[in-house]
Amino acid sequence: MTSSPVTSQSNNANKAVIKVAKDALPACCPPKDEEHWNQHPRVYLPLKTGEADCPYCGNHFELEND
């Protein structure tokens, strides 16, 4: 079984919490492998602090720990 470099989970506000593996950087929203890849303009998110929110849809991206 292989793990996906980008995984998402729903939270209470219907926004996704998306875990991003270091080898899947740079992080973008919508993620390239998502079904709704064209829901809004693609934006690349800096994860220097380990997390970032998409300015369009509010999805929360977190860098996975090693």
N, CA, C and O atoms as a CHARMM CRD file, in Angstrom:
* protein
*
  264
    1    1 MET  N      0.84900  -1.17300   0.00000 PROA 1      0.00000
    2    1 MET  CA     0.00000   0.00000   0.00000 PROA 1      0.00000
    3    1 MET  C      0.89300   1.23200   0.00000 PROA 1      0.00000
    4    1 MET  O      1.82300   1.32300   0.80000 PROA 1      0.00000
    5    2 THR  N      0.62200   2.17000  -0.87900 PROA 2      0.00000
    6    2 THR  CA     1.40400   3.40200  -0.92200 PROA 2      0.00000
    7    2 THR  C      0.59300   4.53400  -0.32900 PROA 2      0.00000
    8    2 THR  O     -0.63600   4.54200  -0.40300 PROA 2      0.00000
    9    3 SER  N      1.28900   5.48300   0.25500 PROA 3      0.00000
   10    3 SER  CA     0.58100   6.62300   0.82800 PROA 3      0.00000
   11    3 SER  C      0.53800   7.75100  -0.17800 PROA 3      0.00000
   12    3 SER  O      1.47300   7.93900  -0.95700 PROA 3      0.00000
   13    4 SER  N     -0.52900   8.48700  -0.16000 PROA 4      0.00000
   14    4 SER  CA    -0.69600   9.63500  -1.04300 PROA 4      0.00000
   15    4 SER  C      0.08700  10.80300  -0.47600 PROA 4      0.00000
   16    4 SER  O      0.08200  11.00900   0.73800 PROA 4      0.00000
   17    5 PRO  N      0.77300  11.58800  -1.33400 PROA 5      0.00000
   18    5 PRO  CA     1.51500  12.72900  -0.82400 PROA 5      0.00000
   19    5 PRO  C      0.61400  13.84500  -0.32000 PROA 5      0.00000
   20    5 PRO  O      1.05600  14.69000   0.46000 PROA 5      0.00000
   21    6 VAL  N     -0.64200  13.86200  -0.75300 PROA 6      0.00000
   22    6 VAL  CA    -1.59000  14.88300  -0.32000 PROA 6      0.00000
   23    6 VAL  C     -2.85600  14.17800   0.13400 PROA 6      0.00000
   24    6 VAL  O     -3.46700  13.44300  -0.64200 PROA 6      0.00000
   25    7 THR  N     -3.26000  14.39400   1.38600 PROA 7      0.00000
   26    7 THR  CA    -4.48800  13.79400   1.89300 PROA 7      0.00000
   27    7 THR  C     -5.36100  14.87700   2.48300 PROA 7      0.00000
   28    7 THR  O     -4.85800  15.86900   3.01100 PROA 7      0.00000
   29    8 SER  N     -6.66200  14.69300   2.39600 PROA 8      0.00000
   30    8 SER  CA    -7.55700  15.71100   2.94400 PROA 8      0.00000
   31    8 SER  C     -8.55600  15.08000   3.90100 PROA 8      0.00000
   32    8 SER  O     -8.90300  13.90400   3.78700 PROA 8      0.00000
   33    9 GLN  N     -9.00500  15.88900   4.84100 PROA 9      0.00000
   34    9 GLN  CA   -10.01600  15.49800   5.81600 PROA 9      0.00000
   35    9 GLN  C    -10.96800  16.66700   5.95300 PROA 9      0.00000
   36    9 GLN  O    -10.54500  17.82000   5.87500 PROA 9      0.00000
   37   10 SER  N    -12.25300  16.38700   6.15900 PROA 10     0.00000
   38   10 SER  CA   -13.21400  17.46700   6.38200 PROA 10     0.00000
   39   10 SER  C    -13.14800  17.90300   7.83300 PROA 10     0.00000
   40   10 SER  O    -12.90000  17.08800   8.72200 PROA 10     0.00000
   41   11 ASN  N    -13.37100  19.18800   8.07500 PROA 11     0.00000
   42   11 ASN  CA   -13.49100  19.65500   9.45200 PROA 11     0.00000
   43   11 ASN  C    -14.89300  20.19900   9.65700 PROA 11     0.00000
   44   11 ASN  O    -15.72500  20.09700   8.75400 PROA 11     0.00000
   45   12 ASN  N    -15.17300  20.76000  10.79000 PROA 12     0.00000
   46   12 ASN  CA   -16.53100  21.17800  11.13000 PROA 12     0.00000
   47   12 ASN  C    -17.09100  22.25700  10.22500 PROA 12     0.00000
   48   12 ASN  O    -18.31000  22.33000  10.06600 PROA 12     0.00000
   49   13 ALA  N    -16.28300  23.07700   9.63900 PROA 13     0.00000
   50   13 ALA  CA   -16.76300  24.18500   8.81700 PROA 13     0.00000
   51   13 ALA  C    -16.82500  23.81300   7.33800 PROA 13     0.00000
   52   13 ALA  O    -16.89700  24.70100   6.48800 PROA 13     0.00000
   53   14 ASN  N    -16.79800  22.52000   7.01000 PROA 14     0.00000
   54   14 ASN  CA   -16.81300  22.04600   5.62900 PROA 14     0.00000
   55   14 ASN  C    -15.59400  22.47500   4.83700 PROA 14     0.00000
   56   14 ASN  O    -15.62000  22.45700   3.60600 PROA 14     0.00000
   57   15 LYS  N    -14.55500  22.85100   5.50300 PROA 15     0.00000
   58   15 LYS  CA   -13.28500  23.14900   4.86000 PROA 15     0.00000
   59   15 LYS  C    -12.39700  21.93700   5.05700 PROA 15     0.00000
   60   15 LYS  O    -12.50700  21.23500   6.06200 PROA 15     0.00000
   61   16 ALA  N    -11.52900  21.69400   4.11200 PROA 16     0.00000
   62   16 ALA  CA   -10.64700  20.53500   4.20900 PROA 16     0.00000
   63   16 ALA  C     -9.36700  20.89600   4.93700 PROA 16     0.00000
   64   16 ALA  O     -8.85300  22.00800   4.81400 PROA 16     0.00000
   65   17 VAL  N     -8.86400  19.94200   5.69500 PROA 17     0.00000
   66   17 VAL  CA    -7.52200  20.02100   6.25100 PROA 17     0.00000
   67   17 VAL  C     -6.69400  19.08800   5.38600 PROA 17     0.00000
   68   17 VAL  O     -6.90800  17.87600   5.38300 PROA 17     0.00000
   69   18 ILE  N     -5.75200  19.65400   4.65600 PROA 18     0.00000
   70   18 ILE  CA    -4.99100  18.89300   3.67300 PROA 18     0.00000
   71   18 ILE  C     -3.55800  18.74800   4.16300 PROA 18     0.00000
   72   18 ILE  O     -2.85000  19.73500   4.36500 PROA 18     0.00000
   73   19 LYS  N     -3.14300  17.49700   4.35100 PROA 19     0.00000
   74   19 LYS  CA    -1.77900  17.18900   4.77700 PROA 19     0.00000
   75   19 LYS  C     -0.91800  17.05100   3.52600 PROA 19     0.00000
   76   19 LYS  O     -1.28600  16.34700   2.58500 PROA 19     0.00000
   77   20 VAL  N      0.22900  17.72600   3.52300 PROA 20     0.00000
   78   20 VAL  CA     1.11000  17.72900   2.36200 PROA 20     0.00000
   79   20 VAL  C      2.46000  17.14100   2.75500 PROA 20     0.00000
   80   20 VAL  O      3.09400  17.61200   3.69900 PROA 20     0.00000
   81   21 ALA  N      2.89700  16.12100   2.03500 PROA 21     0.00000
   82   21 ALA  CA     4.21700  15.53900   2.26600 PROA 21     0.00000
   83   21 ALA  C      5.28300  16.46100   1.68000 PROA 21     0.00000
   84   21 ALA  O      5.03400  17.17100   0.70600 PROA 21     0.00000
   85   22 LYS  N      6.46100  16.44400   2.27700 PROA 22     0.00000
   86   22 LYS  CA     7.53600  17.31700   1.79400 PROA 22     0.00000
   87   22 LYS  C      7.88500  17.04500   0.33700 PROA 22     0.00000
   88   22 LYS  O      8.25000  17.96700  -0.39300 PROA 22     0.00000
   89   23 ASP  N      7.77600  15.79000  -0.09600 PROA 23     0.00000
   90   23 ASP  CA     8.10700  15.48400  -1.48900 PROA 23     0.00000
   91   23 ASP  C      6.99600  15.88400  -2.45600 PROA 23     0.00000
   92   23 ASP  O      7.15500  15.73200  -3.66800 PROA 23     0.00000
   93   24 ALA  N      5.87400  16.39400  -1.94400 PROA 24     0.00000
   94   24 ALA  CA     4.77200  16.86100  -2.79400 PROA 24     0.00000
   95   24 ALA  C      4.77200  18.38200  -2.93700 PROA 24     0.00000
   96   24 ALA  O      3.87400  18.94900  -3.55900 PROA 24     0.00000
   97   25 LEU  N      5.77500  19.03900  -2.36400 PROA 25     0.00000
   98   25 LEU  CA     5.86000  20.50000  -2.47500 PROA 25     0.00000
   99   25 LEU  C      6.23500  20.89900  -3.89200 PROA 25     0.00000
  100   25 LEU  O      6.93200  20.13100  -4.55600 PROA 25     0.00000
  101   26 PRO  N      5.82500  22.02800  -4.38500 PROA 26     0.00000
  102   26 PRO  CA     5.08500  23.06800  -3.69100 PROA 26     0.00000
  103   26 PRO  C      3.60500  22.71500  -3.56900 PROA 26     0.00000
  104   26 PRO  O      3.04600  22.04300  -4.43500 PROA 26     0.00000
  105   27 ALA  N      2.98600  23.16900  -2.49900 PROA 27     0.00000
  106   27 ALA  CA     1.56500  22.92000  -2.26300 PROA 27     0.00000
  107   27 ALA  C      0.73900  23.89700  -3.07900 PROA 27     0.00000
  108   27 ALA  O      1.07100  25.07700  -3.18200 PROA 27     0.00000
  109   28 CYS  N     -0.34100  23.39100  -3.65900 PROA 28     0.00000
  110   28 CYS  CA    -1.22900  24.27500  -4.40700 PROA 28     0.00000
  111   28 CYS  C     -2.67100  23.91100  -4.10500 PROA 28     0.00000
  112   28 CYS  O     -2.97700  22.78500  -3.71100 PROA 28     0.00000
  113   29 CYS  N     -3.54000  24.87200  -4.29600 PROA 29     0.00000
  114   29 CYS  CA    -4.96800  24.65800  -4.10600 PROA 29     0.00000
  115   29 CYS  C     -5.68900  25.19900  -5.33100 PROA 29     0.00000
  116   29 CYS  O     -5.41200  26.31900  -5.76200 PROA 29     0.00000
  117   30 PRO  N     -6.59300  24.44200  -5.89000 PROA 30     0.00000
  118   30 PRO  CA    -6.91600  23.06400  -5.55000 PROA 30     0.00000
  119   30 PRO  C     -5.73800  22.13400  -5.87500 PROA 30     0.00000
  120   30 PRO  O     -5.00700  22.37400  -6.83600 PROA 30     0.00000
  121   31 PRO  N     -5.55500  21.07700  -5.07800 PROA 31     0.00000
  122   31 PRO  CA    -4.48200  20.12600  -5.37100 PROA 31     0.00000
  123   31 PRO  C     -4.66700  19.50200  -6.75100 PROA 31     0.00000
  124   31 PRO  O     -5.79200  19.29700  -7.20800 PROA 31     0.00000
  125   32 LYS  N     -3.56500  19.20800  -7.39400 PROA 32     0.00000
  126   32 LYS  CA    -3.58700  18.69900  -8.76900 PROA 32     0.00000
  127   32 LYS  C     -4.37000  17.40800  -8.92200 PROA 32     0.00000
  128   32 LYS  O     -4.96700  17.18000  -9.97400 PROA 32     0.00000
  129   33 ASP  N     -4.38700  16.55600  -7.90600 PROA 33     0.00000
  130   33 ASP  CA    -5.04500  15.26000  -8.02900 PROA 33     0.00000
  131   33 ASP  C     -6.47100  15.23800  -7.48200 PROA 33     0.00000
  132   33 ASP  O     -7.07700  14.17000  -7.39300 PROA 33     0.00000
  133   34 GLU  N     -7.00900  16.38400  -7.11900 PROA 34     0.00000
  134   34 GLU  CA    -8.37600  16.45400  -6.59800 PROA 34     0.00000
  135   34 GLU  C     -9.39700  16.43100  -7.73200 PROA 34     0.00000
  136   34 GLU  O     -9.11300  16.86900  -8.84700 PROA 34     0.00000
  137   35 GLU  N    -10.57400  15.92100  -7.43800 PROA 35     0.00000
  138   35 GLU  CA   -11.66000  15.86200  -8.41900 PROA 35     0.00000
  139   35 GLU  C    -12.06600  17.26100  -8.87800 PROA 35     0.00000
  140   35 GLU  O    -12.39000  17.46300 -10.04800 PROA 35     0.00000
  141   36 HSD  N    -12.04900  18.20500  -7.97600 PROA 36     0.00000
  142   36 HSD  CA   -12.46500  19.57600  -8.30300 PROA 36     0.00000
  143   36 HSD  C    -11.24900  20.46400  -8.52900 PROA 36     0.00000
  144   36 HSD  O    -11.14100  21.54200  -7.94500 PROA 36     0.00000
  145   37 TRP  N    -10.33800  20.00700  -9.37700 PROA 37     0.00000
  146   37 TRP  CA    -9.09000  20.73200  -9.61300 PROA 37     0.00000
  147   37 TRP  C     -9.31300  22.10300 -10.23100 PROA 37     0.00000
  148   37 TRP  O     -8.41400  22.94400 -10.19400 PROA 37     0.00000
  149   38 ASN  N    -10.48900  22.35100 -10.79800 PROA 38     0.00000
  150   38 ASN  CA   -10.74200  23.64500 -11.45500 PROA 38     0.00000
  151   38 ASN  C    -11.79400  24.47100 -10.71500 PROA 38     0.00000
  152   38 ASN  O    -12.45700  25.30000 -11.33900 PROA 38     0.00000
  153   39 GLN  N    -11.96700  24.27300  -9.41100 PROA 39     0.00000
  154   39 GLN  CA   -13.00700  24.98800  -8.66600 PROA 39     0.00000
  155   39 GLN  C    -12.68200  26.46700  -8.50600 PROA 39     0.00000
  156   39 GLN  O    -13.60000  27.27700  -8.38100 PROA 39     0.00000
  157   40 HSD  N    -11.41700  26.84500  -8.50700 PROA 40     0.00000
  158   40 HSD  CA   -11.00200  28.25600  -8.45700 PROA 40     0.00000
  159   40 HSD  C     -9.60200  28.34500  -9.04400 PROA 40     0.00000
  160   40 HSD  O     -8.97300  27.31100  -9.26900 PROA 40     0.00000
  161   41 PRO  N     -9.09300  29.55000  -9.29900 PROA 41     0.00000
  162   41 PRO  CA    -7.73600  29.65900  -9.84700 PROA 41     0.00000
  163   41 PRO  C     -6.73000  28.95700  -8.92900 PROA 41     0.00000
  164   41 PRO  O     -6.82100  29.04400  -7.70400 PROA 41     0.00000
  165   42 ARG  N     -5.77900  28.26900  -9.54000 PROA 42     0.00000
  166   42 ARG  CA    -4.76700  27.56800  -8.74400 PROA 42     0.00000
  167   42 ARG  C     -3.83900  28.57900  -8.08800 PROA 42     0.00000
  168   42 ARG  O     -3.33800  29.49400  -8.74100 PROA 42     0.00000
  169   43 VAL  N     -3.61900  28.40600  -6.80800 PROA 43     0.00000
  170   43 VAL  CA    -2.68300  29.23900  -6.05800 PROA 43     0.00000
  171   43 VAL  C     -1.67100  28.31900  -5.37500 PROA 43     0.00000
  172   43 VAL  O     -2.01200  27.23400  -4.90300 PROA 43     0.00000
  173   44 TYR  N     -0.43900  28.77300  -5.33600 PROA 44     0.00000
  174   44 TYR  CA     0.62000  28.03400  -4.65000 PROA 44     0.00000
  175   44 TYR  C      0.78500  28.63000  -3.26300 PROA 44     0.00000
  176   44 TYR  O      0.86300  29.84700  -3.09700 PROA 44     0.00000
  177   45 LEU  N      0.83600  27.75800  -2.27600 PROA 45     0.00000
  178   45 LEU  CA     0.81600  28.18600  -0.88100 PROA 45     0.00000
  179   45 LEU  C      2.16400  27.95500  -0.20900 PROA 45     0.00000
  180   45 LEU  O      2.70400  26.85000  -0.26400 PROA 45     0.00000
  181   46 PRO  N      2.71000  28.98900   0.42300 PROA 46     0.00000
  182   46 PRO  CA     3.97200  28.81500   1.14400 PROA 46     0.00000
  183   46 PRO  C      3.73000  28.08400   2.46300 PROA 46     0.00000
  184   46 PRO  O      2.86300  28.47200   3.24700 PROA 46     0.00000
  185   47 LEU  N      4.48700  27.04800   2.69500 PROA 47     0.00000
  186   47 LEU  CA     4.33700  26.28000   3.93500 PROA 47     0.00000
  187   47 LEU  C      5.58700  26.42300   4.80400 PROA 47     0.00000
  188   47 LEU  O      5.95900  25.48900   5.51500 PROA 47     0.00000
  189   48 LYS  N      6.22900  27.58000   4.75000 PROA 48     0.00000
  190   48 LYS  CA     7.44800  27.80800   5.53800 PROA 48     0.00000
  191   48 LYS  C      7.18400  27.67800   7.03100 PROA 48     0.00000
  192   48 LYS  O      8.05000  27.22100   7.77600 PROA 48     0.00000
  193   49 THR  N      5.99900  28.07600   7.47200 PROA 49     0.00000
  194   49 THR  CA     5.64900  27.95600   8.89100 PROA 49     0.00000
  195   49 THR  C      5.00900  26.60900   9.19800 PROA 49     0.00000
  196   49 THR  O      4.70800  26.31600  10.35500 PROA 49     0.00000
  197   50 GLY  N      4.79700  25.78300   8.16900 PROA 50     0.00000
  198   50 GLY  CA     4.19900  24.46700   8.36200 PROA 50     0.00000
  199   50 GLY  C      2.71900  24.41400   8.06800 PROA 50     0.00000
  200   50 GLY  O      2.12300  23.33700   8.07200 PROA 50     0.00000
  201   51 GLU  N      2.10200  25.59000   7.80600 PROA 51     0.00000
  202   51 GLU  CA     0.68000  25.60800   7.48600 PROA 51     0.00000
  203   51 GLU  C      0.32300  26.87400   6.72300 PROA 51     0.00000
  204   51 GLU  O      1.01700  27.88700   6.80000 PROA 51     0.00000
  205   52 ALA  N     -0.79200  26.78600   5.97600 PROA 52     0.00000
  206   52 ALA  CA    -1.29100  27.93700   5.21800 PROA 52     0.00000
  207   52 ALA  C     -2.74600  27.68100   4.85800 PROA 52     0.00000
  208   52 ALA  O     -3.18400  26.53300   4.78500 PROA 52     0.00000
  209   53 ASP  N     -3.49400  28.75800   4.63200 PROA 53     0.00000
  210   53 ASP  CA    -4.89500  28.66500   4.21500 PROA 53     0.00000
  211   53 ASP  C     -5.03900  29.18300   2.79800 PROA 53     0.00000
  212   53 ASP  O     -4.38200  30.15000   2.41400 PROA 53     0.00000
  213   54 CYS  N     -5.90500  28.53600   2.01400 PROA 54     0.00000
  214   54 CYS  CA    -6.19100  28.99800   0.66500 PROA 54     0.00000
  215   54 CYS  C     -7.03200  30.27000   0.75300 PROA 54     0.00000
  216   54 CYS  O     -8.04100  30.29300   1.45800 PROA 54     0.00000
  217   55 PRO  N     -6.63100  31.33200   0.04500 PROA 55     0.00000
  218   55 PRO  CA    -7.40600  32.57200   0.10300 PROA 55     0.00000
  219   55 PRO  C     -8.74600  32.48400  -0.62400 PROA 55     0.00000
  220   55 PRO  O     -9.61600  33.32500  -0.39500 PROA 55     0.00000
  221   56 TYR  N     -8.93500  31.49100  -1.49200 PROA 56     0.00000
  222   56 TYR  CA   -10.18600  31.35700  -2.23400 PROA 56     0.00000
  223   56 TYR  C    -11.22000  30.51800  -1.50000 PROA 56     0.00000
  224   56 TYR  O    -12.36100  30.94800  -1.33000 PROA 56     0.00000
  225   57 CYS  N    -10.82900  29.32000  -1.06200 PROA 57     0.00000
  226   57 CYS  CA   -11.82200  28.40000  -0.49400 PROA 57     0.00000
  227   57 CYS  C    -11.63800  28.16300   1.00000 PROA 57     0.00000
  228   57 CYS  O    -12.50900  27.56800   1.63600 PROA 57     0.00000
  229   58 GLY  N    -10.53200  28.61100   1.57100 PROA 58     0.00000
  230   58 GLY  CA   -10.31600  28.45800   2.99600 PROA 58     0.00000
  231   58 GLY  C     -9.75600  27.11600   3.42300 PROA 58     0.00000
  232   58 GLY  O     -9.57500  26.88500   4.61800 PROA 58     0.00000
  233   59 ASN  N     -9.47200  26.21200   2.47300 PROA 59     0.00000
  234   59 ASN  CA    -8.87300  24.94100   2.85600 PROA 59     0.00000
  235   59 ASN  C     -7.57800  25.20100   3.60900 PROA 59     0.00000
  236   59 ASN  O     -6.82800  26.12200   3.28500 PROA 59     0.00000
  237   60 HSD  N     -7.33000  24.38200   4.61100 PROA 60     0.00000
  238   60 HSD  CA    -6.15500  24.54200   5.46700 PROA 60     0.00000
  239   60 HSD  C     -5.12800  23.47800   5.09300 PROA 60     0.00000
  240   60 HSD  O     -5.43500  22.28600   5.09700 PROA 60     0.00000
  241   61 PHE  N     -3.91600  23.90600   4.77000 PROA 61     0.00000
  242   61 PHE  CA    -2.83800  23.01000   4.36800 PROA 61     0.00000
  243   61 PHE  C     -1.82000  22.91700   5.49200 PROA 61     0.00000
  244   61 PHE  O     -1.42900  23.92700   6.07600 PROA 61     0.00000
  245   62 GLU  N     -1.39300  21.68500   5.79200 PROA 62     0.00000
  246   62 GLU  CA    -0.39500  21.44300   6.83100 PROA 62     0.00000
  247   62 GLU  C      0.70200  20.56000   6.27000 PROA 62     0.00000
  248   62 GLU  O      0.43300  19.57500   5.58200 PROA 62     0.00000
  249   63 LEU  N      1.93400  20.91900   6.56700 PROA 63     0.00000
  250   63 LEU  CA     3.08300  20.12100   6.16300 PROA 63     0.00000
  251   63 LEU  C      3.19700  18.93100   7.10200 PROA 63     0.00000
  252   63 LEU  O      3.20100  19.09100   8.32300 PROA 63     0.00000
  253   64 GLU  N      3.29200  17.72200   6.52000 PROA 64     0.00000
  254   64 GLU  CA     3.40600  16.51500   7.33900 PROA 64     0.00000
  255   64 GLU  C      4.78100  16.44000   7.97600 PROA 64     0.00000
  256   64 GLU  O      5.77400  16.85700   7.37900 PROA 64     0.00000
  257   65 ASN  N      4.83700  15.91200   9.18200 PROA 65     0.00000
  258   65 ASN  CA     6.11400  15.66300   9.85200 PROA 65     0.00000
  259   65 ASN  C      6.75200  14.43100   9.24700 PROA 65     0.00000
  260   65 ASN  O      6.06700  13.56100   8.70900 PROA 65     0.00000
  261   66 ASP  N      8.06300  14.36500   9.33900 PROA 66     0.00000
  262   66 ASP  CA     8.77800  13.19000   8.80300 PROA 66     0.00000
  263   66 ASP  C      8.46000  11.94600   9.56900 PROA 66     0.00000
  264   66 ASP  O      8.97500  10.87500   9.24800 PROA 66     0.00000
